[in-house]
Amino acid sequence: MADTPDRPGLPDELIKLERSAEAERAKLAGLDPGAYEAQRVKWREASAAFHAAVTEYAKREDVTMSRYQLEQAVKRAVRHTREDPAV
């Protein structure tokens, strides 16, 4: 688990999964309809993997945040520490 000022107490695994989902989302920009749909599937799969991992992690006895709070904390840590890759 990483404990840095921008993401105190958030697990590296969740950070990596959210970064992966965001990277797949960023690839949607400027694609033609056929390629867009294929990339959208990749993004949704990466996003689903992130959400499943958040759900499992939030079930742990030592986690004090709700599932929602955990998800939002990870998203804030990923999205606010660097520029949006889609821009």
C-alpha positions as CSV (number, residue, x, y, z in Angstrom):
1,M,0.0,0.0,0.0
2,A,1.3,3.4,-0.9
3,D,1.2,6.2,1.6
4,T,2.0,9.4,-0.1
5,P,0.6,13.0,0.4
6,D,-1.5,12.8,-2.7
7,R,-3.0,9.4,-1.9
8,P,-2.6,8.5,1.8
9,G,-3.5,4.9,2.6
10,L,-4.8,4.0,-0.9
11,P,-3.6,0.7,-2.2
12,D,-1.3,0.7,-5.2
13,E,-3.4,-2.0,-6.9
14,L,-6.4,0.2,-7.0
15,I,-4.4,3.2,-8.3
16,K,-2.9,1.1,-11.1
17,L,-6.4,-0.3,-12.1
18,E,-7.9,3.2,-12.2
19,R,-5.0,4.5,-14.2
20,S,-5.4,1.7,-16.7
21,A,-9.1,2.4,-17.0
22,E,-8.4,6.1,-17.6
23,A,-5.7,5.3,-20.2
24,E,-8.2,3.1,-22.1
25,R,-10.8,5.9,-21.9
26,A,-8.4,8.4,-23.3
27,K,-7.8,6.2,-26.3
28,L,-11.5,6.8,-27.4
29,A,-10.7,10.3,-28.6
30,G,-10.9,10.7,-32.3
31,L,-11.6,7.1,-33.3
32,D,-13.9,6.2,-36.2
33,P,-17.2,4.4,-35.2
34,G,-15.8,0.8,-35.6
35,A,-12.6,1.5,-33.8
36,Y,-14.5,3.5,-31.1
37,E,-16.8,0.6,-30.3
38,A,-13.8,-1.9,-30.0
39,Q,-12.0,0.6,-27.7
40,R,-15.1,1.3,-25.7
41,V,-15.2,-2.4,-24.9
42,K,-11.6,-2.3,-23.7
43,W,-12.4,0.7,-21.5
44,R,-15.5,-0.9,-20.0
45,E,-13.5,-4.1,-19.2
46,A,-10.7,-2.0,-17.5
47,S,-13.3,0.0,-15.6
48,A,-15.2,-3.2,-14.5
49,A,-11.9,-4.6,-13.2
50,F,-11.3,-1.5,-11.2
51,H,-14.8,-1.5,-9.8
52,A,-14.6,-5.2,-8.8
53,A,-11.3,-4.6,-7.1
54,V,-12.7,-1.6,-5.1
55,T,-15.7,-3.7,-4.0
56,E,-13.5,-6.5,-2.8
57,Y,-11.1,-4.2,-1.0
58,A,-13.9,-2.3,0.7
59,K,-15.1,-5.5,2.2
60,R,-11.9,-5.9,4.3
61,E,-12.3,-5.5,8.0
62,D,-9.4,-3.0,8.3
63,V,-10.9,-0.6,5.7
64,T,-12.8,2.2,7.4
65,M,-14.1,3.9,4.2
66,S,-17.3,2.9,2.5
67,R,-17.0,1.4,-0.9
68,Y,-18.2,4.7,-2.5
69,Q,-15.7,6.8,-0.4
70,L,-12.9,4.4,-1.4
71,E,-13.8,4.6,-5.1
72,Q,-13.9,8.4,-5.0
73,A,-10.6,8.7,-3.1
74,V,-8.9,6.6,-5.7
75,K,-10.4,8.4,-8.6
76,R,-9.4,11.8,-7.1
77,A,-5.9,10.6,-6.5
78,V,-5.5,9.4,-10.1
79,R,-7.4,12.2,-11.9
80,H,-6.0,15.1,-9.9
81,T,-2.4,14.2,-9.7
82,R,-1.8,14.5,-13.5
83,E,-3.4,15.9,-16.5
84,D,-6.4,14.2,-18.1
85,P,-4.9,11.9,-20.8
86,A,-7.9,12.5,-23.1
87,V,-7.2,16.2,-23.4
